[in-house]
Amino acid sequence: MIHFIFLLILTPSVATAEPATLSWWFLPESSLELPHETEEDETGHWVEIWERSDDDFDEAPTGILERSVGARWAGFKADRLGKPTRAILVLADRRIVDFDGEKARTGVIQDGEKITWSDGSIQKIVEFKKKRRRSRSSKPMKINFGKIAIPAAGLKLREVPAWSVEGISTLLEKLSKGLESKITPRDLSSVAQISDFNGSALNFKYATNCSFNERVKIEDALAEIEPKLTCWMEQNKTQASRLLVALLQQPIIDCRARPSMNADACAMSSLPFNEGFFVTQPRINLALSRCGSELGDTLLHETFHLAGIPENTELLDKARVQSESCESSPAKLNYENPGEGFMNDFQVGTRIFLFRKIKEEAVEKWGWSQGEKAFMLGTLCLKMGDKYCSRTYFQQAANSNLLGFIELPEGGEVTWSSLAQFYYFDSISEDLFRMRQLVNYLRRDPQGPLLLRLESDNYRRHEFHVARSTLEAVRNNKGMCNAAVDEKVYCEDLSAIVQTPWFKNH
């Protein structure tokens, strides 16, 4: 581990009309140049995306995507009242409901690869990579890679792994030379990784099974294809918009073959269910030992799938030819900062529409359990800022029999039951009652991974610091807990928290 003070964050300029490379769009706080607005949670993972049809920031969004751990939903093309004319809801990567107006179609997600709908039909949500002849364009056109803004950031002492710092010295050396030195996506990926230790140049996330050497190979391949993707996007505005939405959902690169992959297949990727909405977190599975020199071509192929291009030889060959029709030129530097985001009634209308439909139909018409219904309603209440509402439903969900595991956006998983209990704890603001529910959560999840997730960066750092200081004082001064004060401070709860691995190890 390396202690490193990072003073610069690279972001693109909103003011420039020049095309910019894809990786620069996805450096920290940079996505406002796109025809999308995003909101992230405290760990840097997207929780809301508003999509517009073009780069007019005053235009109402045409799509709203939201997520919380264990649930995701989307609304499309609002009517004049702000209600979506189509909506999609996914619960725990297990159940899906597709609304067309007021009508609903329900389905079950199986192995993260296909949907079995209530009418018996089956829909695949992954695609294989197939080997094919590559085509090249003989007349490349030139493309400028836009500007990089370099605003100063406050001093921030962080402990970062060696992987995140690799290449920083090279980048800083190039920056000192100005425009005479070309900055590559490979250089910029190291900046993205300072903000997100597990990130890549194109906003992909790495699964924990990817070794250092595998990541180096993949990063080099991404640096090879990134200008090609930028070139292709300049010529395909609609599909480019879908790819941006896919990348904003932080797809996972998994260095392990799926069981269902063909024996000679190098990779398999997810497909968007509707425009840029994915049923589960987008994922590319790689069997690196089978890829050889095709790794770059494979990642380009699978990224085209993320943009919604199906396994169609003609369409994929056309996309590949377009992607190789550009030449690049060095970036320009400036110091401009991006603007602010916006909100819209469409977002509120989508939430209310889904809340009403779930409350009225989830159990009797869709076959959900009461616990599943309560969990989803609690999630929507949480998004709407109603903690009393979310407390009611998460308590019901925590007391129900929710089975199975939920994958976290950054990797790892927790039991669905412990997630419901954690959300119940987090909806409570009263100190003593909150502490009691913290004990209940830690009984189900002693390592406290969801608490550790909240403690990242600055979110609630003060709250947990004070709580831990108090608990340390109780542990070191047992006389503080006696019959006179026990009813007020719940010494039994304090003692239970102090004994958990979460408290001891972090």
C-alpha positions in Angstrom: 0.0 0.0 0.0 1.3 3.5 -0.8 0.5 6.8 1.0 -0.1 9.3 -1.8 -1.3 12.9 -1.9 -3.1 13.6 -5.2 -3.5 17.3 -6.1 -5.0 17.2 -9.6 -8.2 15.8 -11.0 -8.6 15.8 -14.8 -12.1 16.6 -16.2 -13.2 17.8 -19.6 -14.5 21.2 -20.4 -18.3 21.7 -20.8 -17.7 24.7 -23.0 -15.8 23.0 -25.8 -17.7 21.8 -28.8 -14.9 19.6 -30.0 -15.2 15.8 -29.7 -13.6 14.3 -26.6 -12.3 10.9 -26.0 -14.5 8.5 -24.1 -12.2 7.9 -21.2 -11.9 11.7 -20.5 -15.7 11.8 -20.3 -15.6 9.3 -17.4 -12.9 10.8 -15.2 -14.2 12.1 -11.9 -17.1 14.6 -12.1 -16.9 14.8 -15.8 -20.1 13.3 -17.2 -22.0 16.7 -17.4 -20.7 17.2 -21.0 -22.9 14.3 -22.1 -26.6 14.4 -23.0 -27.1 12.8 -19.5 -27.2 13.9 -15.9 -26.1 11.5 -13.2 -26.2 11.3 -9.5 -23.9 9.0 -7.5 -24.0 7.5 -4.1 -21.4 8.1 -1.4 -19.2 5.3 -2.8 -19.2 6.7 -6.3 -21.6 4.3 -7.9 -24.4 5.6 -10.0 -27.9 5.7 -8.4 -29.7 8.0 -10.9 -29.3 8.8 -14.6 -31.4 11.2 -16.6 -31.1 10.8 -20.3 -31.9 13.5 -22.9 -32.3 13.2 -26.6 -29.5 15.8 -27.2 -27.2 18.2 -25.3 -29.8 20.8 -24.6 -29.6 21.1 -20.8 -33.0 22.7 -20.6 -34.8 19.9 -22.3 -36.8 17.5 -20.2 -35.3 14.0 -20.0 -36.6 11.2 -22.2 -35.5 8.5 -19.7 -34.8 8.2 -16.0 -32.9 5.3 -14.5 -32.5 4.8 -10.8 -31.0 2.1 -8.5 -30.4 1.2 -5.0 -28.6 -1.9 -3.7 -31.1 -4.7 -4.4 -33.4 -2.9 -6.8 -33.3 -0.8 -10.0 -35.9 0.7 -12.3 -36.4 3.0 -15.3 -39.0 5.2 -16.8 -39.2 6.3 -20.4 -40.9 9.1 -22.4 -43.1 10.9 -19.9 -46.7 11.9 -20.7 -47.8 15.5 -20.1 -48.4 14.7 -16.4 -44.9 13.4 -15.9 -45.9 9.7 -15.7 -43.8 7.3 -17.8 -45.4 5.7 -20.8 -43.1 2.7 -20.2 -41.4 1.6 -17.1 -39.2 -1.4 -16.1 -38.5 -2.7 -12.6 -35.9 -5.2 -11.4 -35.9 -6.6 -7.9 -32.8 -8.3 -6.4 -31.7 -9.5 -9.9 -34.4 -12.1 -9.6 -37.7 -10.6 -10.7 -38.5 -8.2 -13.5 -41.7 -6.3 -14.4 -42.1 -4.5 -17.7 -44.9 -1.9 -17.8 -46.4 -0.7 -21.1 -48.8 2.1 -19.9 -50.8 0.5 -17.1 -50.3 -3.1 -18.4 -47.6 -5.2 -16.8 -45.6 -8.2 -17.9 -43.8 -10.2 -15.3 -40.7 -12.4 -15.5 -38.1 -14.4 -13.6 -34.4 -13.8 -14.2 -32.4 -17.0 -14.3 -28.6 -17.2 -13.8 -28.3 -13.6 -14.9 -28.5 -14.8 -18.5 -32.1 -15.0 -19.5 -35.7 -14.0 -18.5 -38.5 -16.5 -18.4 -41.7 -14.5 -18.9 -45.1 -15.4 -17.4 -46.4 -16.4 -20.9 -43.6 -19.0 -21.1 -41.4 -17.1 -23.6 -37.6 -16.9 -22.9 -35.5 -13.8 -23.6 -31.6 -14.0 -23.5 -29.8 -11.1 -22.0 -26.2 -12.1 -22.8 -24.3 -12.7 -26.1 -21.2 -14.7 -27.1 -18.2 -13.4 -28.9 -17.7 -15.2 -32.2 -14.6 -15.1 -34.3 -14.9 -13.2 -37.5 -12.8 -11.6 -40.3 -11.9 -8.0 -39.5 -12.5 -5.2 -42.0 -10.5 -2.0 -42.1 -11.2 1.4 -43.6 -8.7 2.8 -46.1 -9.6 6.5 -45.7 -9.3 7.6 -42.1 -10.7 11.0 -41.1 -9.1 13.1 -38.4 -10.7 13.7 -35.0 -9.7 16.1 -32.2 -9.7 14.7 -28.8 -11.1 17.8 -27.1 -9.9 19.6 -24.0 -8.9 18.5 -20.5 -9.7 20.8 -17.6 -7.4 20.6 -14.6 -9.0 22.3 -11.6 -7.1 22.2 -8.3 -8.4 19.8 -5.6 -7.8 20.1 -1.9 -5.1 18.1 -0.2 -6.3 14.6 0.4 -4.2 12.0 2.1 -5.3 8.6 1.1 -3.9 5.1 1.3 -4.1 3.6 -2.2 -2.9 0.3 -3.7 0.1 0.3 -6.0 -2.2 -0.5 -9.0 -3.9 2.8 -8.7 -0.7 4.8 -8.8 0.9 3.0 -11.7 1.4 5.4 -14.5 0.8 8.6 -12.5 4.5 9.7 -12.7 4.4 9.1 -16.5 1.2 11.2 -16.8 2.6 14.1 -14.7 5.8 14.1 -16.7 3.7 14.4 -20.0 1.6 17.2 -18.5 4.7 19.1 -17.7 5.8 19.0 -21.4 2.5 20.5 -22.6 1.1 19.9 -26.0 4.2 18.4 -27.4 3.5 15.2 -25.5 0.4 13.2 -26.4 -1.7 12.0 -23.5 -3.2 8.5 -24.1 -6.2 6.8 -22.5 -3.7 4.4 -20.8 -2.2 7.5 -19.0 -5.6 8.8 -18.1 -6.8 5.5 -16.7 -4.4 5.9 -13.8 -6.2 9.2 -12.9 -9.6 7.4 -12.9 -8.2 4.8 -10.6 -7.0 7.3 -8.0 -10.7 8.2 -7.5 -11.9 4.6 -7.9 -9.3 2.0 -7.0 -11.2 -0.7 -8.9 -12.0 1.4 -12.1 -10.7 1.4 -15.6 -10.2 3.9 -18.4 -13.8 3.3 -19.7 -15.6 3.2 -16.4 -15.6 -0.6 -16.2 -15.3 -2.2 -12.8 -13.0 -5.2 -12.2 -14.2 -8.3 -10.5 -12.0 -9.5 -7.6 -10.9 -12.5 -9.6 -8.8 -10.3 -12.0 -5.1 -10.4 -11.2 -2.7 -7.5 -11.6 -1.3 -9.0 -14.8 -4.7 -9.6 -16.2 -5.7 -6.0 -15.5 -2.6 -4.7 -17.2 -3.5 -6.7 -20.3 -7.1 -5.5 -20.3 -6.1 -1.8 -19.7 -3.7 -2.0 -22.6 -6.5 -3.4 -24.8 -9.0 -0.7 -23.6 -6.4 1.9 -24.5 -6.3 0.4 -28.0 -10.0 0.4 -28.6 -11.0 3.7 -26.8 -10.2 6.0 -29.7 -12.1 3.6 -32.0 -15.2 3.8 -29.8 -14.9 7.5 -29.8 -14.7 7.5 -33.6 -17.7 5.2 -33.9 -19.7 7.3 -31.5 -19.2 10.4 -33.6 -20.9 8.7 -36.5 -23.7 6.9 -34.5 -25.4 9.4 -32.2 -28.3 7.2 -31.1 -26.3 4.1 -30.3 -23.6 6.2 -28.8 -26.1 7.6 -26.3 -27.0 4.0 -25.4 -23.4 3.1 -24.9 -22.9 6.1 -22.6 -25.8 5.0 -20.5 -24.4 1.5 -20.3 -21.0 2.8 -19.3 -22.5 5.0 -16.6 -23.9 1.8 -15.1 -20.3 0.8 -14.5 -20.1 -2.6 -16.2 -18.0 -5.3 -14.6 -15.1 -7.0 -16.3 -15.0 -10.6 -14.9 -11.8 -12.5 -15.6 -13.6 -15.8 -15.4 -15.6 -17.6 -18.1 -19.3 -18.1 -17.5 -20.4 -21.8 -17.3 -22.6 -21.3 -20.3 -19.8 -20.0 -22.6 -18.8 -22.0 -25.6 -15.5 -23.9 -25.1 -13.7 -21.8 -27.6 -15.4 -18.4 -26.8 -13.1 -15.6 -25.6 -15.9 -13.5 -24.0 -19.6 -13.0 -23.3 -21.4 -9.7 -22.5 -24.7 -8.5 -21.3 -27.3 -6.9 -23.7 -29.5 -3.9 -22.8 -33.1 -4.9 -22.2 -34.5 -1.6 -23.4 -32.3 1.1 -24.9 -29.7 1.6 -22.2 -31.3 -0.2 -19.3 -29.8 -3.5 -18.2 -31.7 -6.1 -16.3 -28.6 -6.8 -14.1 -25.4 -4.9 -13.8 -23.7 -5.0 -17.3 -20.9 -7.6 -17.3 -18.2 -8.8 -19.7 -16.8 -12.2 -18.9 -13.4 -12.9 -20.3 -11.5 -16.2 -20.7 -8.1 -14.5 -21.3 -6.3 -17.7 -22.0 -8.5 -18.1 -25.1 -8.3 -14.6 -26.4 -4.6 -14.3 -27.4 -4.0 -11.4 -29.8 -7.8 -10.9 -30.2 -8.3 -9.3 -26.8 -8.6 -5.8 -28.1 -10.9 -6.8 -30.9 -13.0 -8.9 -28.4 -13.4 -6.0 -26.0 -14.5 -3.7 -28.9 -17.0 -6.4 -30.0 -18.5 -6.8 -26.5 -18.6 -3.1 -25.9 -20.7 -2.8 -29.1 -23.0 -5.3 -27.6 -23.3 -3.1 -24.5 -24.4 -0.3 -26.9 -27.2 -2.6 -28.1 -25.8 -4.0 -31.4 -26.9 -7.6 -31.6 -24.9 -10.6 -32.8 -25.3 -9.6 -36.4 -22.3 -9.9 -38.7 -23.3 -7.1 -41.0 -24.0 -4.6 -38.2 -20.9 -5.5 -36.3 -18.7 -5.3 -39.4 -20.1 -1.9 -40.2 -19.5 -0.7 -36.7 -15.9 -1.9 -36.8 -15.2 -0.2 -40.1 -16.6 3.1 -38.7 -14.5 2.7 -35.6 -11.3 2.5 -37.6 -12.0 5.5 -39.8 -10.5 8.2 -37.6 -7.1 9.5 -36.7 -6.4 11.3 -33.4 -4.6 14.4 -32.4 -3.3 15.6 -29.0 -5.5 17.2 -26.4 -5.6 20.8 -25.4 -5.5 21.9 -21.8 -7.6 24.5 -19.9 -9.0 25.2 -16.5 -12.8 25.3 -16.9 -15.2 23.6 -14.6 -18.5 21.8 -15.4 -21.9 23.1 -14.4 -24.7 21.8 -12.3 -27.3 19.0 -12.8 -31.1 19.3 -12.8 -34.3 17.6 -11.5 -37.5 16.9 -13.3 -41.1 15.9 -12.5 -40.6 12.8 -14.7 -38.4 11.3 -12.0 -41.1 11.9 -9.3 -43.8 10.6 -11.6 -41.9 7.4 -12.3 -41.4 6.7 -8.6 -45.1 7.3 -7.8 -46.3 5.2 -10.7 -44.2 2.3 -9.6 -45.1 2.6 -5.9 -48.8 2.5 -6.7 -48.5 -0.5 -9.1 -46.4 -2.5 -6.6 -48.6 -1.8 -3.7 -51.8 -2.8 -5.6 -50.6 -5.7 -7.8 -47.2 -7.2 -6.6 -48.6 -10.0 -4.4 -52.0 -10.9 -6.0 -51.1 -10.4 -9.7 -47.3 -10.9 -10.0 -46.8 -13.6 -7.4 -44.3 -11.7 -5.2 -44.0 -12.5 -1.5 -45.0 -9.9 1.1 -41.3 -9.5 1.9 -40.4 -8.7 -1.7 -43.2 -6.2 -2.0 -42.2 -4.5 1.3 -38.5 -4.3 0.3 -39.3 -2.6 -3.0 -41.8 -0.2 -1.4 -39.2 0.7 1.2 -36.6 1.4 -1.5 -38.9 3.7 -3.3 -39.8 5.5 -0.1 -36.1 5.9 0.6 -35.6 7.5 -2.8 -38.4 9.9 -2.1 -36.8 11.0 1.1 -39.6 9.6 3.3 -37.8 7.8 6.2 -40.9 7.1 8.1 -42.4 5.3 5.1 -39.2 3.5 4.4 -38.8 2.5 8.1 -42.3 0.9 8.0 -41.7 -1.2 4.9 -38.1 -2.2 5.6 -39.1 -3.4 9.1 -41.7 -5.6 7.4 -39.0 -6.8 4.9 -36.5 -7.5 7.7 -39.0 -9.6 9.6 -39.9 -11.6 6.5 -38.0 -14.6 5.0 -36.0 -13.0 2.2 -33.6 -15.7 0.9 -30.5 -15.4 -1.2 -27.7 -12.9 -1.8 -27.5 -9.4 -3.3 -24.4 -8.4 -5.3 -22.9 -5.0 -4.4 -22.0 -2.6 -7.2 -18.4 -2.5 -6.2 -18.1 -6.3 -5.8 -18.9 -8.8 -3.0 -22.3 -9.7 -1.8 -24.5 -9.7 1.3 -27.6 -11.7 2.3 -30.9 -10.1 1.2 -32.1 -10.5 4.8 -29.2 -8.5 6.2 -29.6 -5.8 3.5 -33.3 -5.3 4.6 -32.2 -5.2 8.2 -29.5 -2.6 7.4 -31.9 -0.4 5.5 -34.3 -0.5 8.5 -31.4 0.6 10.7 -30.4 3.3 8.3 -33.9 4.8 8.2 -33.8 5.5 11.9 -32.5 8.8 13.3 -33.3 8.5 17.0 -30.0 7.6 18.7 -31.0 4.8 21.1 -33.4 3.2 18.7 -30.9 3.4 16.0 -28.2 1.7 18.1 -30.6 -1.1 19.0 -31.2 -1.7 15.3 -27.5 -1.5 14.6 -27.1 -4.4 17.0 -29.8 -6.4 15.1 -28.1 -5.7 11.8 -24.7 -6.8 13.1 -26.2 -10.1 14.4 -27.1 -10.9 10.9 -23.9 -9.5 9.3 -21.1 -9.4 11.9 -18.5 -8.0 9.5 -20.7 -5.0 8.6 -19.9 -4.7 4.9 -22.8 -2.3 4.4 -21.5 -0.1 7.2 -18.1 -0.1 5.7 -19.6 0.9 2.4 -21.2 3.9 4.0 -18.0 4.9 5.8 -16.1 5.4 2.5 -15.0 8.9 1.6 -16.7 11.5 3.8 -20.2 10.1 4.2 -21.1 9.7 7.9 -17.4 9.6 8.8 -18.1 12.0 11.7 -21.1 10.0 12.9 -19.2 6.7 13.0 -16.1 8.4 14.4 -18.1 9.8 17.3 -20.0 6.5 17.8 -16.8 4.5 17.9 -15.1 7.0 20.2 -18.0 6.6 22.6 -17.9 2.8 22.4 -14.2 2.8 23.0 -14.8 4.9 26.1 -17.5 2.4 27.3 -15.1 -0.5 26.7 -12.2 1.1 28.5 -14.3 2.4 31.4 -16.7 -0.3 32.5 -17.8 1.9 35.4 -19.7 4.1 32.9 -22.3 1.4 32.5 -24.1 0.8 35.8 -27.7 0.4 36.9 -28.3 4.1 37.1 -27.4 4.8 33.5 -28.0 1.5 31.8 -31.6 2.4 30.8 -30.4 5.5 29.1 -27.4 4.3 27.2 -28.3 0.6 26.6 -25.0 -0.8 27.8 -25.9 -4.2 26.6 -26.2 -3.0 23.1 -22.9 -1.1 23.4 -21.2 -4.2 24.6 -22.6 -6.3 21.8 -21.4 -3.7 19.2 -17.9 -3.6 20.7 -17.5 -7.4 20.4 -18.4 -7.5 16.7 -15.7 -8.0 14.0 -16.9 -4.8 12.3 -15.9 -2.8 15.4 -12.8 -4.7 16.2 -11.3 -4.8 12.7 -12.0 -1.4 11.3 
